[in-house]
Amino acid sequence: TNNPKYLLVLKTNEYTRVKFTLSRPEKAWNKKIAKDSVGCMIGFYIMEKVEGQIHQKHIINNVNFMPVNELEEVLEFENPNPDGYVIMPATYDAKKIGPYIISVSTDVDFSFDLMGEIF
């Protein structure tokens, strides 16, 4: 896909909760939403990186596309994967492009970086 992908690495091997937030500026999306509200629904995929690779079969969240401007999900990690997790924001229709903000918050140290194309 052409969607941007971000690598989250949690710098702990202990239980932690992570809140993921995907939002978009309402003004920038209003016209697109008026033309195609279903296609403009937002969501994100969270995939575990397994043996240095990522694949859609490693999706660990419930991917829900919603007709909202902000979407949150909290995941609990018992023993975080040291290779990390790939977060990929998306719209329901792959052809919808626009500005967005993605954020991650947790009580442990972490890195969160934009990745190059993987799949």
C-alpha positions in Angstrom: 0.0 0.0 0.0 1.0 3.6 -0.3 -0.1 4.4 3.3 2.5 5.8 5.6 3.8 3.3 8.2 5.3 4.1 11.6 7.4 1.8 13.8 6.7 1.9 17.5 9.3 0.2 19.7 8.4 0.0 23.4 11.6 0.1 25.5 10.4 -2.3 28.2 9.8 -6.0 28.6 7.0 -5.4 31.2 3.3 -4.9 31.0 2.3 -1.5 29.5 -0.8 0.2 28.1 -0.5 2.3 25.0 -3.1 4.8 23.7 -3.1 5.4 19.9 -4.9 8.4 18.5 -5.6 9.2 14.9 -7.2 12.6 14.1 -7.7 14.8 11.1 -8.4 18.5 10.7 -12.1 18.9 10.1 -11.8 21.9 7.8 -9.4 20.1 5.5 -11.7 17.1 5.1 -15.2 18.6 5.1 -15.6 18.7 1.3 -14.3 15.2 0.8 -16.6 13.9 3.6 -19.6 15.6 2.0 -18.9 13.8 -1.3 -18.1 10.4 0.1 -18.6 9.9 3.9 -18.0 6.1 3.8 -14.9 6.3 1.7 -13.5 9.0 4.1 -13.9 6.9 7.2 -10.6 6.7 9.2 -9.0 3.8 11.0 -5.6 2.3 11.6 -3.9 -1.0 11.6 -1.5 -2.1 14.3 0.7 -5.0 13.2 3.3 -6.9 15.2 6.7 -7.1 13.6 7.6 -10.8 13.5 11.1 -12.0 12.7 12.0 -8.5 11.4 9.0 -8.5 9.0 5.5 -7.2 9.0 2.4 -8.7 7.3 -1.3 -8.1 7.5 -1.7 -11.5 9.2 0.1 -10.0 12.2 -2.6 -7.4 12.8 -3.2 -7.2 16.6 -6.0 -4.6 16.9 -9.7 -4.6 15.9 -9.6 -2.5 12.7 -12.7 -0.3 12.7 -13.2 2.4 10.2 -15.4 5.2 11.7 -17.0 8.4 10.2 -15.3 10.6 12.8 -12.4 13.1 13.0 -10.7 11.5 15.9 -10.3 7.8 16.8 -8.6 6.3 19.8 -7.6 2.8 20.8 -5.9 1.5 23.9 -4.0 -1.7 23.7 -2.3 -3.6 26.6 1.0 -5.4 26.0 1.9 -8.1 28.5 5.4 -8.6 27.1 6.1 -6.1 24.3 7.7 -7.4 21.1 11.3 -6.0 21.0 11.1 -5.7 17.2 8.2 -3.4 17.6 4.8 -2.7 16.1 3.8 -1.1 12.8 1.0 1.5 12.9 -0.6 2.3 9.5 -3.3 5.0 9.3 -5.8 4.5 6.5 -9.1 5.6 5.0 -11.8 3.1 4.1 -11.3 4.0 0.4 -7.7 3.8 -0.5 -8.0 6.8 -2.8 -8.8 9.4 -0.1 -5.7 11.5 0.8 -5.4 14.3 3.3 -3.7 15.6 6.4 -3.8 13.7 9.7 -2.2 13.5 13.1 -1.2 10.3 14.7 -0.1 10.1 18.3 1.0 7.5 20.8 1.1 7.9 24.6 2.3 5.5 27.3 4.2 5.5 30.6 7.3 3.8 29.3 10.1 5.0 27.0 9.5 4.4 23.3 10.5 5.3 19.8 8.1 6.2 17.1 9.5 6.7 13.6 8.2 7.0 10.0 9.2 3.9 8.0 10.0 3.4 4.4 7.8 1.1 2.2 7.6 -2.5 3.5 4.7 -4.1 1.7 
